Amino acid sequence: MRSVKCAYRINFAKPHNISSLLGFSNRWSRDSGMNQTVPININVNIICIECNMTADAYSNNRYVHTIHEFFLSVPPRYKISERPTQIIYLPIVVRIVLWI
């Protein structure tokens, strides 16, 4: 069982939220933090890595910030080790890059 915990009230009543995907009801949490526990089962087929510091990336004639995407080759709860086979260099559009 997984649960969502937050120091603030969560409003799942707003349109276009992820509550149904996660199995929660579309309403405000009762207390100051979501305390519902429901099973969460999300199947992921592809991982898309985005970075808003780059430019000139397109997918299906749409401008995107995707720098790499790949299909998963390991089952859930296993380590993902991915190395791009075709490296594409994109221009960086920010003036300062902070490494934390």
QUIVEN-V982135 format. One record per backbone hydrogen bond with DSSP energy under -1.0 kcal/mol. CO is the residue of the C=O (numbers start at 1). NH is the residue of the N-H. Records with the same first field share a line. If there is no record, write none. Layout:
CO->NH + NH
//
This chain:
2->38
10->29
18->22
19->23 + 24
25->27
27->12
31->33
38->2
45->72
47->70
49->67 + 68
51->54
53->93
57->64
59->62
62->59
65->51
68->49
70->47
75->78
91->55
//
